[in-house]
Structures are given as structure tokens and as C-alpha cells.
Amino acid sequence: MRSRTAVNVLGITPAYAIPVFLRLRAGDTFQQGPWNLGRFSKPLGFIAVTYVVVLTVFFCLPQAYPMQVDNFNYAPITLGVVLLFAWISWITTGRKNYDMPTPTRTAEEAAIAGGMV
């Protein structure tokens, strides 16, 4: 049961941190949207990415000692396989086939559409 929790945390949590990390990596060339954290954006982004890295390391640690086949933590292996697959798929097809969506709405149209259910 604990191994499933570790795999879930390792699978979900980095997905939230990757866009934040890419925003930090872009630096001042990043174009902020209408809603942002202002001057707190970079420090909070750094804290968030650091927290996810620490959490990921903790969930990769062994869950019991001595390690045996029945209590081995397979979460790091699962994470490695998924990241390897994602990287290979990006290199082989993702870079060639991904197009950035073009914004088609004006701010006024988006505000009107946002109020609709």
C-alpha cells in the first residue's frame, strides 16, 4: 500500500513543478499573464520547486529495513521508466508535432466567456 502512495506522489507532484521550473528557467524573457504573483513569483517558484525536489527524494527512499523483494520501494524505478519514456517520445515525435496554440479571444471575449456556465 505504501508503495502505491509513493508512486502516486512521484507521478503527480513533479507534474506541478515542471511548469514552475520552466518559468524560472526562462527568467526575464517569460511573458506573464494577467494573473501573476508579481514580485513574489520567482521566490515562491523557487520554494515550490525545491519542496518538490525534497519530497521526491523522500519518496524514493527505502520504506523498510532490511530491504527485501516484498518491501522494496519500486517508486524510483517507476518514475525513471516514465521519465525515460516521456523524454524519448519528446525527442522522437513531440518536438516535430507540437504547435503552440494561438490565442483567438480578446480579453473582453474571455471575460464574457468566463462568466458563462
BALO-118052 format. One record per residue: residue in three letters; x, y, z of N, C-alpha, C in turn. Coordinates in steps of 0.2 Angstrom, whole numbers, plus 5000, padded with zeros to 4 digits. Layout:
N
pt residuo: ALA n.east: X n.north: Y n.up: Z ca.east: X ca.north: Y ca.up: Z c.east: X c.north: Y c.up: Z
...
This chain:
117
pt residuo: MET n.east: 5004 n.north: 4994 n.up: 5000 ca.east: 5000 ca.north: 5000 ca.up: 5000 c.east: 5004 c.north: 5006 c.up: 5000
pt residuo: ARG n.east: 5010 n.north: 5006 n.up: 5004 ca.east: 5014 ca.north: 5012 ca.up: 5004 c.east: 5017 c.north: 5014 c.up: 4998
pt residuo: SER n.east: 5019 n.north: 5008 n.up: 4994 ca.east: 5022 ca.north: 5009 ca.up: 4988 c.east: 5018 c.north: 5013 c.up: 4983
pt residuo: ARG n.east: 5011 n.north: 5011 n.up: 4983 ca.east: 5007 ca.north: 5014 ca.up: 4978 c.east: 5006 c.north: 5022 c.up: 4980
pt residuo: THR n.east: 5006 n.north: 5024 n.up: 4986 ca.east: 5006 ca.north: 5031 ca.up: 4988 c.east: 5013 c.north: 5034 c.up: 4985
pt residuo: ALA n.east: 5018 n.north: 5031 n.up: 4986 ca.east: 5025 ca.north: 5034 ca.up: 4984 c.east: 5024 c.north: 5035 c.up: 4976
pt residuo: VAL n.east: 5022 n.north: 5030 n.up: 4973 ca.east: 5022 ca.north: 5030 ca.up: 4965 c.east: 5017 c.north: 5036 c.up: 4963
pt residuo: ASN n.east: 5011 n.north: 5037 n.up: 4967 ca.east: 5006 ca.north: 5042 ca.up: 4965 c.east: 5010 c.north: 5049 c.up: 4966
pt residuo: VAL n.east: 5013 n.north: 5050 n.up: 4972 ca.east: 5016 ca.north: 5056 ca.up: 4974 c.east: 5021 c.north: 5058 c.up: 4969
pt residuo: LEU n.east: 5025 n.north: 5053 n.up: 4967 ca.east: 5031 ca.north: 5054 ca.up: 4962 c.east: 5028 c.north: 5055 c.up: 4955
pt residuo: GLY n.east: 5022 n.north: 5053 n.up: 4954 ca.east: 5019 ca.north: 5054 ca.up: 4947 c.east: 5016 c.north: 5061 c.up: 4946
pt residuo: ILE n.east: 5013 n.north: 5063 n.up: 4952 ca.east: 5008 ca.north: 5069 ca.up: 4951 c.east: 5012 c.north: 5075 c.up: 4953
pt residuo: THR n.east: 5016 n.north: 5075 n.up: 4958 ca.east: 5019 ca.north: 5081 ca.up: 4961 c.east: 5024 c.north: 5084 c.up: 4956
pt residuo: PRO n.east: 5029 n.north: 5081 n.up: 4953 ca.east: 5033 ca.north: 5084 ca.up: 4948 c.east: 5029 c.north: 5087 c.up: 4942
pt residuo: ALA n.east: 5023 n.north: 5084 n.up: 4941 ca.east: 5019 ca.north: 5087 ca.up: 4935 c.east: 5017 c.north: 5095 c.up: 4937
pt residuo: TYR n.east: 5017 n.north: 5096 n.up: 4943 ca.east: 5015 ca.north: 5103 ca.up: 4945 c.east: 5021 c.north: 5107 c.up: 4945
pt residuo: ALA n.east: 5027 n.north: 5104 n.up: 4947 ca.east: 5033 ca.north: 5108 ca.up: 4947 c.east: 5037 c.north: 5110 c.up: 4941
pt residuo: ILE n.east: 5036 n.north: 5105 n.up: 4936 ca.east: 5039 ca.north: 5106 ca.up: 4929 c.east: 5037 c.north: 5113 c.up: 4926
pt residuo: PRO n.east: 5031 n.north: 5115 n.up: 4925 ca.east: 5030 ca.north: 5122 ca.up: 4923 c.east: 5033 c.north: 5128 c.up: 4927
pt residuo: VAL n.east: 5033 n.north: 5127 n.up: 4933 ca.east: 5036 ca.north: 5132 ca.up: 4938 c.east: 5043 c.north: 5132 c.up: 4936
pt residuo: PHE n.east: 5046 n.north: 5127 n.up: 4936 ca.east: 5054 ca.north: 5126 ca.up: 4934 c.east: 5055 c.north: 5130 c.up: 4928
pt residuo: LEU n.east: 5051 n.north: 5128 n.up: 4923 ca.east: 5052 ca.north: 5131 ca.up: 4916 c.east: 5051 c.north: 5138 c.up: 4916
pt residuo: ARG n.east: 5046 n.north: 5141 n.up: 4920 ca.east: 5045 ca.north: 5148 ca.up: 4921 c.east: 5052 c.north: 5151 c.up: 4924
pt residuo: LEU n.east: 5054 n.north: 5148 n.up: 4929 ca.east: 5060 ca.north: 5151 ca.up: 4932 c.east: 5066 c.north: 5151 c.up: 4928
pt residuo: ARG n.east: 5067 n.north: 5145 n.up: 4924 ca.east: 5072 ca.north: 5145 ca.up: 4919 c.east: 5072 c.north: 5150 c.up: 4913
pt residuo: ALA n.east: 5066 n.north: 5152 n.up: 4912 ca.east: 5065 ca.north: 5157 ca.up: 4906 c.east: 5067 c.north: 5164 c.up: 4909
pt residuo: GLY n.east: 5067 n.north: 5165 n.up: 4915 ca.east: 5070 ca.north: 5171 ca.up: 4918 c.east: 5066 c.north: 5177 c.up: 4916
pt residuo: ASP n.east: 5069 n.north: 5183 n.up: 4914 ca.east: 5065 ca.north: 5189 ca.up: 4912 c.east: 5062 c.north: 5189 c.up: 4905
pt residuo: THR n.east: 5064 n.north: 5183 n.up: 4901 ca.east: 5061 ca.north: 5183 ca.up: 4895 c.east: 5053 c.north: 5180 c.up: 4895
pt residuo: PHE n.east: 5051 n.north: 5178 n.up: 4901 ca.east: 5045 ca.north: 5175 ca.up: 4902 c.east: 5040 c.north: 5180 c.up: 4902
pt residuo: GLN n.east: 5034 n.north: 5180 n.up: 4898 ca.east: 5029 ca.north: 5185 ca.up: 4897 c.east: 5023 c.north: 5183 c.up: 4902
pt residuo: GLN n.east: 5023 n.north: 5186 n.up: 4907 ca.east: 5017 ca.north: 5185 ca.up: 4912 c.east: 5011 c.north: 5186 c.up: 4910
pt residuo: GLY n.east: 5006 n.north: 5182 n.up: 4912 ca.east: 4999 ca.north: 5183 ca.up: 4910 c.east: 4996 c.north: 5188 c.up: 4915
pt residuo: PRO n.east: 4989 n.north: 5189 n.up: 4914 ca.east: 4986 ca.north: 5195 ca.up: 4918 c.east: 4985 c.north: 5193 c.up: 4925
pt residuo: TRP n.east: 4985 n.north: 5187 n.up: 4927 ca.east: 4986 ca.north: 5185 ca.up: 4934 c.east: 4992 c.north: 5182 c.up: 4936
pt residuo: ASN n.east: 4996 n.north: 5185 n.up: 4940 ca.east: 5003 ca.north: 5183 ca.up: 4942 c.east: 5004 c.north: 5185 c.up: 4949
pt residuo: LEU n.east: 5009 n.north: 5182 n.up: 4952 ca.east: 5011 ca.north: 5184 ca.up: 4959 c.east: 5016 c.north: 5190 c.up: 4960
pt residuo: GLY n.east: 5017 n.north: 5193 n.up: 4954 ca.east: 5021 ca.north: 5199 ca.up: 4954 c.east: 5028 c.north: 5198 c.up: 4957
pt residuo: ARG n.east: 5030 n.north: 5202 n.up: 4961 ca.east: 5037 ca.north: 5201 ca.up: 4963 c.east: 5039 c.north: 5195 c.up: 4967
pt residuo: PHE n.east: 5033 n.north: 5192 n.up: 4970 ca.east: 5034 ca.north: 5186 ca.up: 4974 c.east: 5034 c.north: 5179 c.up: 4969
pt residuo: SER n.east: 5033 n.north: 5180 n.up: 4963 ca.east: 5033 ca.north: 5175 ca.up: 4958 c.east: 5039 c.north: 5170 c.up: 4958
pt residuo: LYS n.east: 5045 n.north: 5174 n.up: 4958 ca.east: 5051 ca.north: 5170 ca.up: 4957 c.east: 5053 c.north: 5167 c.up: 4964
pt residuo: PRO n.east: 5053 n.north: 5170 n.up: 4970 ca.east: 5054 ca.north: 5167 ca.up: 4976 c.east: 5050 c.north: 5161 c.up: 4978
pt residuo: LEU n.east: 5043 n.north: 5162 n.up: 4977 ca.east: 5039 ca.north: 5157 ca.up: 4978 c.east: 5039 c.north: 5151 c.up: 4973
pt residuo: GLY n.east: 5041 n.north: 5152 n.up: 4967 ca.east: 5043 ca.north: 5147 ca.up: 4962 c.east: 5049 c.north: 5143 c.up: 4964
pt residuo: PHE n.east: 5054 n.north: 5146 n.up: 4967 ca.east: 5060 ca.north: 5143 ca.up: 4969 c.east: 5058 c.north: 5138 c.up: 4975
pt residuo: ILE n.east: 5054 n.north: 5141 n.up: 4980 ca.east: 5052 ca.north: 5137 ca.up: 4986 c.east: 5048 c.north: 5131 c.up: 4983
pt residuo: ALA n.east: 5044 n.north: 5132 n.up: 4979 ca.east: 5039 ca.north: 5126 ca.up: 4977 c.east: 5044 c.north: 5121 c.up: 4973
pt residuo: VAL n.east: 5048 n.north: 5123 n.up: 4969 ca.east: 5052 ca.north: 5118 ca.up: 4965 c.east: 5057 c.north: 5114 c.up: 4970
pt residuo: THR n.east: 5060 n.north: 5118 n.up: 4975 ca.east: 5064 ca.north: 5115 ca.up: 4980 c.east: 5060 c.north: 5110 c.up: 4984
pt residuo: TYR n.east: 5054 n.north: 5112 n.up: 4986 ca.east: 5050 ca.north: 5107 ca.up: 4990 c.east: 5048 c.north: 5101 c.up: 4986
pt residuo: VAL n.east: 5047 n.north: 5102 n.up: 4980 ca.east: 5045 ca.north: 5096 ca.up: 4976 c.east: 5051 c.north: 5091 c.up: 4975
pt residuo: VAL n.east: 5057 n.north: 5094 n.up: 4974 ca.east: 5063 ca.north: 5090 ca.up: 4974 c.east: 5064 c.north: 5086 c.up: 4980
pt residuo: VAL n.east: 5064 n.north: 5090 n.up: 4986 ca.east: 5065 ca.north: 5086 ca.up: 4993 c.east: 5060 c.north: 5081 c.up: 4994
pt residuo: LEU n.east: 5053 n.north: 5082 n.up: 4992 ca.east: 5048 ca.north: 5077 ca.up: 4993 c.east: 5049 c.north: 5071 c.up: 4988
pt residuo: THR n.east: 5052 n.north: 5072 n.up: 4982 ca.east: 5053 ca.north: 5067 ca.up: 4978 c.east: 5059 c.north: 5063 c.up: 4980
pt residuo: VAL n.east: 5064 n.north: 5066 n.up: 4983 ca.east: 5069 ca.north: 5062 ca.up: 4986 c.east: 5067 c.north: 5058 c.up: 4992
pt residuo: PHE n.east: 5063 n.north: 5060 n.up: 4996 ca.east: 5060 ca.north: 5057 ca.up: 5002 c.east: 5056 c.north: 5051 c.up: 5000
pt residuo: PHE n.east: 5052 n.north: 5052 n.up: 4995 ca.east: 5048 ca.north: 5046 ca.up: 4992 c.east: 5051 c.north: 5041 c.up: 4988
pt residuo: CYS n.east: 5058 n.north: 5042 n.up: 4987 ca.east: 5062 ca.north: 5037 ca.up: 4983 c.east: 5066 c.north: 5033 c.up: 4988
pt residuo: LEU n.east: 5066 n.north: 5035 n.up: 4995 ca.east: 5070 ca.north: 5032 ca.up: 5000 c.east: 5067 c.north: 5025 c.up: 5001
pt residuo: PRO n.east: 5071 n.north: 5020 n.up: 5004 ca.east: 5068 ca.north: 5014 ca.up: 5006 c.east: 5063 c.north: 5015 c.up: 5011
pt residuo: GLN n.east: 5057 n.north: 5010 n.up: 5011 ca.east: 5052 ca.north: 5011 ca.up: 5016 c.east: 5053 c.north: 5006 c.up: 5022
pt residuo: ALA n.east: 5057 n.north: 5002 n.up: 5021 ca.east: 5058 ca.north: 4997 ca.up: 5027 c.east: 5066 c.north: 4995 c.up: 5026
pt residuo: TYR n.east: 5068 n.north: 4993 n.up: 5032 ca.east: 5075 ca.north: 4990 ca.up: 5033 c.east: 5074 c.north: 4983 c.up: 5036
pt residuo: PRO n.east: 5078 n.north: 4978 n.up: 5034 ca.east: 5082 ca.north: 4977 ca.up: 5028 c.east: 5077 c.north: 4977 c.up: 5022
pt residuo: MET n.east: 5080 n.north: 4979 n.up: 5016 ca.east: 5076 ca.north: 4979 ca.up: 5010 c.east: 5076 c.north: 4972 c.up: 5007
pt residuo: GLN n.east: 5070 n.north: 4970 n.up: 5006 ca.east: 5069 ca.north: 4963 ca.up: 5003 c.east: 5064 c.north: 4964 c.up: 4997
pt residuo: VAL n.east: 5063 n.north: 4959 n.up: 4993 ca.east: 5058 ca.north: 4960 ca.up: 4987 c.east: 5051 c.north: 4962 c.up: 4989
pt residuo: ASP n.east: 5049 n.north: 4959 n.up: 4995 ca.east: 5042 ca.north: 4961 ca.up: 4997 c.east: 5041 c.north: 4968 c.up: 5000
pt residuo: ASN n.east: 5046 n.north: 4971 n.up: 5002 ca.east: 5046 ca.north: 4978 ca.up: 5005 c.east: 5050 c.north: 4983 c.up: 5001
pt residuo: PHE n.east: 5052 n.north: 4981 n.up: 4995 ca.east: 5056 ca.north: 4986 ca.up: 4991 c.east: 5052 c.north: 4992 c.up: 4988
pt residuo: ASN n.east: 5055 n.north: 4998 n.up: 4988 ca.east: 5051 ca.north: 5003 ca.up: 4985 c.east: 5053 c.north: 5004 c.up: 4978
pt residuo: TYR n.east: 5048 n.north: 5002 n.up: 4974 ca.east: 5048 ca.north: 5002 ca.up: 4967 c.east: 5046 c.north: 5009 c.up: 4964
pt residuo: ALA n.east: 5045 n.north: 5014 n.up: 4968 ca.east: 5043 ca.north: 5021 ca.up: 4965 c.east: 5049 c.north: 5024 c.up: 4961
pt residuo: PRO n.east: 5055 n.north: 5024 n.up: 4963 ca.east: 5060 ca.north: 5027 ca.up: 4959 c.east: 5061 c.north: 5024 c.up: 4952
pt residuo: ILE n.east: 5060 n.north: 5017 n.up: 4952 ca.east: 5061 ca.north: 5013 ca.up: 4946 c.east: 5055 c.north: 5015 c.up: 4941
pt residuo: THR n.east: 5049 n.north: 5016 n.up: 4944 ca.east: 5043 ca.north: 5018 ca.up: 4940 c.east: 5044 c.north: 5025 c.up: 4938
pt residuo: LEU n.east: 5046 n.north: 5029 n.up: 4942 ca.east: 5047 ca.north: 5036 ca.up: 4940 c.east: 5053 c.north: 5037 c.up: 4934
pt residuo: GLY n.east: 5058 n.north: 5033 n.up: 4935 ca.east: 5063 ca.north: 5033 ca.up: 4930 c.east: 5061 c.north: 5030 c.up: 4923
pt residuo: VAL n.east: 5057 n.north: 5025 n.up: 4923 ca.east: 5054 ca.north: 5022 ca.up: 4917 c.east: 5049 c.north: 5027 c.up: 4914
pt residuo: VAL n.east: 5045 n.north: 5031 n.up: 4917 ca.east: 5040 ca.north: 5035 ca.up: 4915 c.east: 5044 c.north: 5041 c.up: 4912
pt residuo: LEU n.east: 5049 n.north: 5044 n.up: 4915 ca.east: 5053 ca.north: 5050 ca.up: 4913 c.east: 5057 c.north: 5048 c.up: 4907
pt residuo: LEU n.east: 5060 n.north: 5042 n.up: 4907 ca.east: 5063 ca.north: 5040 ca.up: 4901 c.east: 5059 c.north: 5039 c.up: 4895
pt residuo: PHE n.east: 5053 n.north: 5036 n.up: 4896 ca.east: 5048 ca.north: 5036 ca.up: 4890 c.east: 5046 c.north: 5043 c.up: 4888
pt residuo: ALA n.east: 5044 n.north: 5047 n.up: 4892 ca.east: 5042 ca.north: 5054 ca.up: 4891 c.east: 5048 c.north: 5058 c.up: 4887
pt residuo: TRP n.east: 5054 n.north: 5057 n.up: 4889 ca.east: 5060 ca.north: 5060 ca.up: 4885 c.east: 5060 c.north: 5057 c.up: 4878
pt residuo: ILE n.east: 5060 n.north: 5051 n.up: 4878 ca.east: 5061 ca.north: 5048 ca.up: 4871 c.east: 5055 c.north: 5050 c.up: 4867
pt residuo: SER n.east: 5049 n.north: 5050 n.up: 4869 ca.east: 5043 ca.north: 5052 ca.up: 4865 c.east: 5044 c.north: 5059 c.up: 4863
pt residuo: TRP n.east: 5047 n.north: 5064 n.up: 4867 ca.east: 5048 ca.north: 5071 ca.up: 4865 c.east: 5053 c.north: 5071 c.up: 4860
pt residuo: ILE n.east: 5059 n.north: 5067 n.up: 4861 ca.east: 5064 ca.north: 5068 ca.up: 4856 c.east: 5062 c.north: 5065 c.up: 4849
pt residuo: THR n.east: 5058 n.north: 5060 n.up: 4849 ca.east: 5056 ca.north: 5056 ca.up: 4843 c.east: 5051 c.north: 5060 c.up: 4839
pt residuo: THR n.east: 5045 n.north: 5062 n.up: 4843 ca.east: 5039 ca.north: 5064 ca.up: 4839 c.east: 5037 c.north: 5071 c.up: 4842
pt residuo: GLY n.east: 5038 n.north: 5072 n.up: 4848 ca.east: 5035 ca.north: 5078 ca.up: 4852 c.east: 5037 c.north: 5085 c.up: 4849
pt residuo: ARG n.east: 5044 n.north: 5085 n.up: 4848 ca.east: 5047 ca.north: 5091 ca.up: 4845 c.east: 5044 c.north: 5093 c.up: 4838
pt residuo: LYS n.east: 5043 n.north: 5088 n.up: 4834 ca.east: 5041 ca.north: 5089 ca.up: 4827 c.east: 5033 c.north: 5091 c.up: 4827
pt residuo: ASN n.east: 5029 n.north: 5088 n.up: 4831 ca.east: 5022 ca.north: 5088 ca.up: 4830 c.east: 5019 c.north: 5093 c.up: 4835
pt residuo: TYR n.east: 5022 n.north: 5096 n.up: 4840 ca.east: 5019 ca.north: 5100 ca.up: 4844 c.east: 5019 c.north: 5108 c.up: 4842
pt residuo: ASP n.east: 5013 n.north: 5111 n.up: 4841 ca.east: 5012 ca.north: 5118 ca.up: 4839 c.east: 5009 c.north: 5121 c.up: 4845
pt residuo: MET n.east: 5012 n.north: 5127 n.up: 4846 ca.east: 5009 ca.north: 5131 ca.up: 4852 c.east: 5002 c.north: 5134 c.up: 4849
pt residuo: PRO n.east: 4997 n.north: 5134 n.up: 4854 ca.east: 4990 ca.north: 5136 ca.up: 4852 c.east: 4990 c.north: 5144 c.up: 4851
pt residuo: THR n.east: 4987 n.north: 5146 n.up: 4846 ca.east: 4987 ca.north: 5153 ca.up: 4845 c.east: 4981 c.north: 5156 c.up: 4849
pt residuo: PRO n.east: 4981 n.north: 5162 n.up: 4852 ca.east: 4976 ca.north: 5165 ca.up: 4856 c.east: 4971 c.north: 5168 c.up: 4851
pt residuo: THR n.east: 4965 n.north: 5166 n.up: 4852 ca.east: 4960 ca.north: 5168 ca.up: 4847 c.east: 4955 c.north: 5173 c.up: 4850
pt residuo: ARG n.east: 4955 n.north: 5174 n.up: 4857 ca.east: 4950 ca.north: 5178 ca.up: 4860 c.east: 4953 c.north: 5184 c.up: 4862
pt residuo: THR n.east: 4949 n.north: 5190 n.up: 4863 ca.east: 4952 ca.north: 5196 ca.up: 4866 c.east: 4950 c.north: 5195 c.up: 4873
pt residuo: ALA n.east: 4953 n.north: 5200 n.up: 4877 ca.east: 4952 ca.north: 5200 ca.up: 4884 c.east: 4945 c.north: 5200 c.up: 4886
pt residuo: GLU n.east: 4941 n.north: 5204 n.up: 4882 ca.east: 4934 ca.north: 5206 ca.up: 4883 c.east: 4930 c.north: 5199 c.up: 4882
pt residuo: GLU n.east: 4931 n.north: 5196 n.up: 4876 ca.east: 4928 ca.north: 5189 ca.up: 4875 c.east: 4929 c.north: 5184 c.up: 4880
pt residuo: ALA n.east: 4936 n.north: 5184 n.up: 4883 ca.east: 4937 ca.north: 5179 ca.up: 4888 c.east: 4934 c.north: 5180 c.up: 4894
pt residuo: ALA n.east: 4933 n.north: 5187 n.up: 4896 ca.east: 4929 ca.north: 5189 ca.up: 4902 c.east: 4922 c.north: 5187 c.up: 4901
pt residuo: ILE n.east: 4919 n.north: 5188 n.up: 4896 ca.east: 4912 ca.north: 5186 ca.up: 4895 c.east: 4911 c.north: 5179 c.up: 4895
pt residuo: ALA n.east: 4916 n.north: 5175 n.up: 4892 ca.east: 4915 ca.north: 5168 ca.up: 4891 c.east: 4916 c.north: 5165 c.up: 4898
pt residuo: GLY n.east: 4921 n.north: 5168 n.up: 4902 ca.east: 4922 ca.north: 5165 ca.up: 4909 c.east: 4916 c.north: 5166 c.up: 4914
pt residuo: GLY n.east: 4911 n.north: 5170 n.up: 4912 ca.east: 4905 ca.north: 5171 ca.up: 4917 c.east: 4900 c.north: 5166 c.up: 4915
pt residuo: MET n.east: 4901 n.north: 5163 n.up: 4909 ca.east: 4896 ca.north: 5158 ca.up: 4907 c.east: 4897 c.north: 5151 c.up: 4910
pt residuo: VAL n.east: 4891 n.north: 5148 n.up: 4911 ca.east: 4891 ca.north: 5141 ca.up: 4914 c.east: 4890 c.north: 5136 c.up: 4908
